[in-house]
Amino acid sequence: MNLTSVLLSLALDGAEWVLYLLVFLSVLSVMIMVERGIVLMTTETNAARLRQALDSLDGPSSVSDVLDRLRSLQGVEADVIREGLERAAQGPDAVEEAIAGFISLKKLSLERGIAFLGTVGSNAPFIGLFGTVLGIIKAFHDLARNQGGGSAVVMAGISEALVATAVGLMVAIPAVMAYNFFQRRIKKRMAHVTALSHLVLAGLRARDEEDTHGIPTGR
């Protein structure tokens, strides 16, 4: 038995297994969408309370007071700024490095599973097309074995085979939409954290300059 015969025998199994694969990928995609949606909603810091806590850096409150306020807040933004301020005694440069590192870690955490959605969105149509090709091969093979059936045999087989392409698109479109949505949300979240970190660093450097010039800071 040559290689062509082996591959033909596999192709004649039809596209049913491809449909099962697409359904499996669809279920995984939906699970990731739900899980990532919950994560993004539950890890967002209350913006008003966070800004109120950080604004106190420009006032008489000490860094430890600001940290106490941040510890009462939940979310990515509060976590990153808190981790940075805990190194305030080492100077603004240490705070900046710590914040940059934690921003990268939090971004990786938020993006967990998102790449899978992008992969499914990019490849599901091709998987569906592969199933369609297998179905067409099977349809023509059935026609060759039953020529008395005429075109009705091959048309029925081809129509069934095209279902795989349709299913592939149905799996890909939501995955691509979810991937783009999550990427935009994460990018916006990280930009917000970065902007807040610049405000924090500006406040810390202003405090250092006041201390250096002997200006009372009220701490």
RODO-2510 file (C-alpha; in nm, 4 decimals, decimal comma):
residues 219
     n   res          X          Y          Z
     1     m     0,0000     0,0000     0,0000
     2     n     0,1539     0,3288    -0,1093
     3     l     0,1358     0,6626     0,0710
     4     t    -0,1441     0,7950    -0,1525
     5     s    -0,3661     0,5012    -0,0645
     6     v    -0,2999     0,5506     0,3051
     7     l    -0,3846     0,9203     0,2891
     8     l    -0,6920     0,8487     0,0792
     9     s    -0,8194     0,6000     0,3337
    10     l    -0,7804     0,8640     0,6041
    11     a    -0,9575     1,1251     0,3918
    12     l    -1,2484     0,8900     0,3290
    13     d    -1,3263     0,8931     0,6993
    14     g    -1,4872     1,2276     0,6235
    15     a    -1,4960     1,5590     0,8056
    16     e    -1,6897     1,4526     1,1133
    17     w    -1,3814     1,4440     1,3327
    18     v    -1,2959     1,7966     1,2153
    19     l    -1,6380     1,9148     1,3331
    20     y    -1,5771     1,7598     1,6744
    21     l    -1,2414     1,9376     1,6890
    22     l    -1,4050     2,2709     1,6042
    23     v    -1,6737     2,2204     1,8668
    24     f    -1,4029     2,1404     2,1222
    25     l    -1,2108     2,4565     2,0307
    26     s    -1,5322     2,6574     2,0513
    27     v    -1,6049     2,5317     2,4039
    28     l    -1,2510     2,6144     2,5164
    29     s    -1,2779     2,9607     2,3611
    30     v    -1,6042     3,0359     2,5409
    31     m    -1,4554     2,9188     2,8718
    32     i    -1,1560     3,1486     2,8256
    33     m    -1,3796     3,4412     2,7271
    34     v    -1,5899     3,4021     3,0408
    35     e    -1,2893     3,3524     3,2670
    36     r    -1,0956     3,6485     3,1257
    37     g    -1,4046     3,8672     3,1407
    38     i    -1,4485     3,7875     3,5098
    39     v    -1,0789     3,8518     3,5757
    40     l    -1,0852     4,1915     3,4045
    41     m    -1,3975     4,2979     3,5935
    42     t    -1,2762     4,1832     3,9347
    43     t    -0,9207     4,3213     3,9064
    44     e    -1,0109     4,6809     3,8281
    45     t    -0,9403     4,9291     4,1058
    46     n    -1,1982     5,1896     4,2006
    47     a    -1,0623     5,4909     4,0114
    48     a    -1,2022     5,7584     4,2443
    49     r    -1,0654     5,5982     4,5628
    50     l    -0,7301     5,5291     4,3994
    51     r    -0,6928     5,8875     4,2804
    52     q    -0,7905     6,0125     4,6264
    53     a    -0,5220     5,7958     4,7842
    54     l    -0,2545     5,9091     4,5408
    55     d    -0,3464     6,2770     4,5639
    56     s    -0,2486     6,2651     4,9295
    57     l     0,1148     6,2256     4,8189
    58     d     0,1073     6,5942     4,7300
    59     g    -0,0183     6,6808     5,0797
    60     p     0,1071     6,6287     5,4309
    61     s     0,0353     6,2535     5,4346
    62     s     0,3375     6,0271     5,4665
    63     v     0,4119     5,7454     5,2246
    64     s     0,3093     5,4964     5,4916
    65     d    -0,0320     5,6668     5,5140
    66     v    -0,0738     5,6348     5,1382
    67     l     0,0255     5,2680     5,1571
    68     d    -0,2359     5,2079     5,4258
    69     r    -0,5009     5,3528     5,1948
    70     l    -0,3791     5,1451     4,9017
    71     r    -0,3910     4,8246     5,1065
    72     s    -0,7647     4,8745     5,1457
    73     l    -0,8057     4,8759     4,7664
    74     q    -0,8200     4,5767     4,5348
    75     g    -0,7180     4,5576     4,1702
    76     v    -0,4226     4,5695     3,9351
    77     e    -0,3695     4,9442     3,9583
    78     a    -0,3589     4,9495     4,3387
    79     d    -0,1369     4,6399     4,3518
    80     v     0,1237     4,7848     4,1168
    81     i     0,1404     5,1268     4,2828
    82     r     0,1503     4,9693     4,6299
    83     e     0,4383     4,7396     4,5347
    84     g     0,6288     5,0391     4,4046
    85     l     0,5656     5,2625     4,7068
    86     e     0,6826     4,9901     4,9422
    87     r     1,0302     5,0652     4,8035
    88     a     1,0007     5,4404     4,8514
    89     a     1,2744     5,4360     5,1167
    90     q     1,5188     5,3236     4,8461
    91     g     1,4465     5,6290     4,6332
    92     p     1,2324     5,7151     4,3299
    93     d     1,4542     5,5188     4,0929
    94     a     1,3918     5,1973     4,2872
    95     v     1,0192     5,2727     4,2883
    96     e     1,0247     5,3268     3,9120
    97     e     1,2030     4,9982     3,8475
    98     a     0,9697     4,8089     4,0792
    99     i     0,6598     4,9543     3,9159
   100     a     0,7900     4,8738     3,5672
   101     g     0,8555     4,5145     3,6711
   102     f     0,5160     4,4676     3,8309
   103     i     0,3406     4,6227     3,5315
   104     s     0,5015     4,3576     3,3111
   105     l     0,4009     4,0787     3,5498
   106     k     0,0425     4,2018     3,5767
   107     k     0,0175     4,2357     3,2000
   108     l     0,1293     3,8753     3,1555
   109     s    -0,1263     3,7689     3,4150
   110     l    -0,4101     3,9544     3,2422
   111     e    -0,3103     3,8186     2,9005
   112     r    -0,3129     3,4551     3,0151
   113     g    -0,5193     3,2552     2,7659
   114     i    -0,5709     3,5475     2,5279
   115     a    -0,3186     3,4076     2,2795
   116     f    -0,5335     3,0941     2,2503
   117     l    -0,8266     3,3054     2,1307
   118     g    -0,6043     3,4680     1,8695
   119     t    -0,4787     3,1294     1,7542
   120     v    -0,8302     2,9865     1,7259
   121     g    -0,9518     3,2968     1,5451
   122     s    -0,6696     3,2740     1,2938
   123     n    -0,6783     2,8997     1,2299
   124     a    -1,0376     2,7827     1,2777
   125     p    -1,1358     2,8854     0,9200
   126     f    -0,8475     2,6789     0,7826
   127     i    -0,9463     2,3815     0,9979
   128     g    -1,3009     2,4133     0,8650
   129     l    -1,1711     2,4385     0,5097
   130     f    -0,9640     2,1270     0,5672
   131     g    -1,2777     1,9460     0,6767
   132     t    -1,4569     2,0676     0,3635
   133     v    -1,1781     1,9359     0,1425
   134     l    -1,1987     1,5982     0,3143
   135     g    -1,5747     1,5940     0,2641
   136     i    -1,5421     1,6770    -0,1048
   137     i    -1,2888     1,3981    -0,1517
   138     k    -1,5294     1,1571     0,0127
   139     a    -1,8194     1,2876    -0,1984
   140     f    -1,6365     1,2274    -0,5270
   141     h    -1,5197     0,8876    -0,4086
   142     d    -1,8792     0,7938    -0,3280
   143     l    -1,9823     0,9172    -0,6733
   144     a    -1,7173     0,6969    -0,8349
   145     r    -1,8504     0,3949    -0,6481
   146     n    -2,2147     0,4773    -0,7189
   147     q    -2,2296     0,6440    -1,0576
   148     g    -2,5916     0,5521    -1,0945
   149     g    -2,6789     0,8130    -0,8329
   150     g    -2,5655     1,0908    -1,0626
   151     s    -2,4952     1,4413    -0,9461
   152     a    -2,7325     1,4065    -0,6505
   153     v    -2,4759     1,1904    -0,4732
   154     v    -2,1890     1,4348    -0,5062
   155     m    -2,4035     1,7417    -0,4392
   156     a    -2,5311     1,5953    -0,1142
   157     g    -2,1771     1,5115    -0,0078
   158     i    -2,0438     1,8563    -0,0958
   159     s    -2,3255     2,0333     0,0887
   160     e    -2,2451     1,8314     0,3982
   161     a    -1,8749     1,9065     0,3556
   162     l    -1,9363     2,2822     0,3414
   163     v    -2,0781     2,2640     0,6921
   164     a    -1,7204     2,2330     0,8195
   165     t    -1,6236     2,5666     0,6640
   166     a    -1,9327     2,7337     0,8102
   167     v    -1,8584     2,5935     1,1553
   168     g    -1,4972     2,7052     1,1269
   169     l    -1,6112     3,0619     1,0617
   170     m    -1,8624     3,0447     1,3457
   171     v    -1,5809     2,9458     1,5817
   172     a    -1,3300     3,1977     1,4461
   173     i    -1,5387     3,5163     1,4405
   174     p    -1,6274     3,5282     1,8136
   175     a    -1,2717     3,4288     1,9047
   176     v    -1,1234     3,7133     1,6996
   177     m    -1,3728     3,9636     1,8400
   178     a    -1,2985     3,8537     2,1968
   179     y    -0,9231     3,8610     2,1342
   180     n    -0,9352     4,2184     2,0033
   181     f    -1,1674     4,3278     2,2863
   182     f    -0,9463     4,1853     2,5602
   183     q    -0,6310     4,3231     2,4016
   184     r    -0,7806     4,6730     2,3916
   185     r    -0,8995     4,6492     2,7516
   186     i    -0,5632     4,5246     2,8753
   187     k    -0,3744     4,7887     2,6774
   188     k    -0,5990     5,0597     2,8225
   189     r    -0,5547     4,9206     3,1736
   190     m    -0,1758     4,9126     3,1442
   191     a    -0,1687     5,2653     3,0021
   192     h    -0,3712     5,3812     3,3030
   193     v    -0,1309     5,2123     3,5436
   194     t     0,1671     5,3682     3,3652
   195     a     0,0122     5,7148     3,3842
   196     l    -0,0561     5,6715     3,7568
   197     s     0,2990     5,5537     3,8146
   198     h     0,4327     5,8738     3,6558
   199     l     0,2169     6,0772     3,8934
   200     v     0,3480     5,8796     4,1893
   201     l     0,7090     5,9210     4,0816
   202     a     0,6586     6,2931     4,0292
   203     g     0,5183     6,3218     4,3808
   204     l     0,8071     6,1252     4,5328
   205     r     1,0707     6,3280     4,3493
   206     a     0,9026     6,6516     4,4587
   207     r     0,9169     6,5300     4,8196
   208     d     1,2854     6,4412     4,7829
   209     e     1,3641     6,7868     4,6466
   210     e     1,1808     6,9484     4,9378
   211     d     1,3750     6,7360     5,1844
   212     t     1,7038     6,8127     5,0087
   213     h     1,6451     7,1883     5,0274
   214     g     1,5267     7,1711     5,3854
   215     i     1,1693     7,2751     5,3075
   216     p     0,9206     7,1373     5,5624
   217     t     0,6926     6,8776     5,4093
   218     g     0,4568     6,8278     5,7016
   219     r     0,5508     6,4642     5,7462
***
